[in-house]
Amino acid sequence: MENFLNRITIDSEICHGKPTIRGLRYPVENMLELLASGMTIEELLTDYPDLEREDFLACLEYAAKLTNIKSIHKIAS
């Protein structure tokens, strides 16, 4: 599997430091929400012509890496 993570950038001057696609002011969070809502990559490519298929795959890979943890512990309140 190709590594697409180099397409995800974090810059404190862009989108308040949120992860974005290639520094283009498209937050990864927003693209994941659109994918989760049921939009296909093909639909998103039509809506965002300056993005590429690999950008959306990078968003999915980024999300997968964030969930790659060994365990979750409840913090005492």
C-alpha positions in Angstrom: 0.0 0.0 0.0 1.3 3.4 -1.0 1.9 5.9 1.8 -0.2 9.0 1.2 0.6 10.7 4.6 3.0 13.2 2.9 -0.1 14.8 1.5 -1.3 15.8 5.0 0.3 19.0 6.3 0.1 20.8 9.6 0.9 24.5 9.6 0.0 26.8 12.5 -0.7 29.6 9.9 -3.2 27.5 8.0 -6.6 26.6 9.4 -5.5 27.2 13.0 -3.0 24.4 12.8 -5.5 21.7 11.9 -4.3 19.0 9.5 -5.0 20.0 5.9 -4.6 18.5 2.4 -1.3 19.7 0.9 -1.7 23.0 2.8 -4.6 24.0 0.6 -7.0 25.0 3.4 -9.0 21.9 3.1 -9.1 20.4 6.6 -8.8 16.7 6.8 -11.6 16.7 9.4 -14.1 18.3 6.8 -13.2 15.8 4.1 -13.6 12.9 6.5 -17.0 14.2 7.5 -18.1 14.4 3.9 -16.9 10.8 3.2 -18.7 9.7 6.4 -21.9 11.4 5.2 -21.9 9.0 2.2 -20.3 11.1 -0.5 -18.0 9.1 -2.7 -14.5 10.2 -3.7 -15.8 10.7 -7.2 -18.4 13.1 -6.0 -15.9 15.0 -3.9 -13.5 15.2 -6.9 -16.3 16.9 -8.8 -17.0 19.3 -5.9 -13.3 20.0 -5.2 -11.5 19.9 -8.6 -8.2 21.1 -7.2 -8.0 17.9 -5.1 -6.9 14.4 -6.3 -8.1 10.9 -5.4 -4.9 10.4 -3.5 -5.7 13.3 -1.2 -8.9 11.6 0.0 -7.0 8.3 0.4 -4.5 10.3 2.5 -7.3 11.5 4.7 -8.5 8.0 5.3 -5.0 6.8 6.0 -4.5 9.7 8.4 -7.7 8.7 10.3 -6.6 5.1 10.4 -3.3 6.0 11.9 -5.0 8.1 14.6 -7.1 5.1 15.6 -4.1 2.8 15.8 -3.8 2.7 19.5 -3.3 -0.2 21.9 -6.0 0.6 24.4 -8.3 3.3 25.7 -8.6 4.1 29.4 -11.3 6.0 31.1 -9.9 9.0 33.0 -11.2 9.3 36.6 -13.4 12.3 37.1 
